[in-house]
Amino acid sequence: MGNWVMHVEGHGIHDNGVETDADSMLRDFAGQLRIKGHTVQSVSFSAGSTKTLPISDTGSVEAPPDDWEQRP
């Protein structure tokens, strides 16, 4: 027993107010964890575009590209 972190990335429907939305399913899952005795300290859901920041061979972050990358 101890601390844990879960991380899931995906693509699909969200923010439509239906039970099959990813955000609704996450809320239900977090509730089930609490019902089963887990302490859930935070739950977050984010959606949108992502931007890749290239890192040079020296480890420094290079100037970000101008184009946004949409995750599939």
Backbone torsions as a table, in degrees:
resi	resn	phi	psi	omega
1	MET	NA	140.9	179.7
2	GLY	173.8	-169.5	-179.4
3	ASN	-71.3	151.5	177.1
4	TRP	-148.7	158.4	176.2
5	VAL	-137.1	136.2	174.5
6	MET	-115.6	143.0	178.7
7	HIS	-140.1	125.9	-179.9
8	VAL	-131.3	131.6	172.7
9	GLU	-119.3	140.1	-179.1
10	GLY	-159.0	-172.8	179.5
11	HIS	-140.1	130.9	179.4
12	GLY	165.5	-169.6	-175.2
13	ILE	-73.8	147.2	177.4
14	HIS	-160.6	160.0	174.0
15	ASP	59.8	32.9	176.8
16	ASN	-109.1	-2.1	178.8
17	GLY	77.2	20.6	177.9
18	VAL	-115.7	157.3	-173.2
19	GLU	-68.0	-17.9	178.7
20	THR	-91.1	0.7	173.5
21	ASP	-65.8	143.6	-179.9
22	ALA	-58.2	-40.2	-179.4
23	ASP	-67.2	-37.0	177.3
24	SER	-66.6	-41.7	180.0
25	MET	-66.3	-36.5	176.5
26	LEU	-63.7	-44.3	178.9
27	ARG	-60.1	-43.2	178.9
28	ASP	-64.2	-41.3	-179.9
29	PHE	-64.1	-44.0	178.1
30	ALA	-61.4	-39.5	176.7
31	GLY	-62.6	-40.5	178.2
32	GLN	-65.1	-37.8	176.0
33	LEU	-59.9	-44.8	179.6
34	ARG	-64.0	-43.3	179.7
35	ILE	-59.4	-35.7	-177.8
36	LYS	-86.2	6.4	171.5
37	GLY	102.0	3.7	177.6
38	HIS	-81.9	151.0	171.4
39	THR	-94.0	116.3	179.2
40	VAL	-103.9	112.1	-175.1
41	GLN	-84.5	-30.4	177.5
42	SER	-160.1	152.9	175.1
43	VAL	-137.5	130.3	178.2
44	SER	-136.1	152.7	177.6
45	PHE	-139.9	128.9	176.7
46	SER	-131.2	151.2	-179.4
47	ALA	-142.0	150.2	176.5
48	GLY	137.1	-164.6	-177.9
49	SER	-80.1	158.9	174.9
50	THR	-123.7	155.2	178.2
51	LYS	-125.3	127.3	179.4
52	THR	-86.8	127.8	177.4
53	LEU	-104.5	110.2	-178.9
54	PRO	-68.7	143.8	178.3
55	ILE	-114.4	131.3	-178.6
56	SER	-75.1	172.3	178.3
57	ASP	-63.7	-22.6	179.1
58	THR	-85.7	-3.9	178.0
59	GLY	94.2	-3.6	179.5
60	SER	-85.9	149.3	178.9
61	VAL	-81.1	125.1	180.0
62	GLU	-80.8	167.9	177.4
63	ALA	-56.4	131.0	-178.0
64	PRO	-66.6	147.5	177.2
65	PRO	-68.3	159.4	-178.8
66	ASP	-78.5	-20.5	-175.8
67	ASP	-93.2	144.0	178.0
68	TRP	-92.2	143.4	-179.6
69	GLU	-105.0	124.8	176.5
70	GLN	-92.2	122.3	179.2
71	ARG	-71.1	137.9	178.8
72	PRO	-70.4	NA	NA
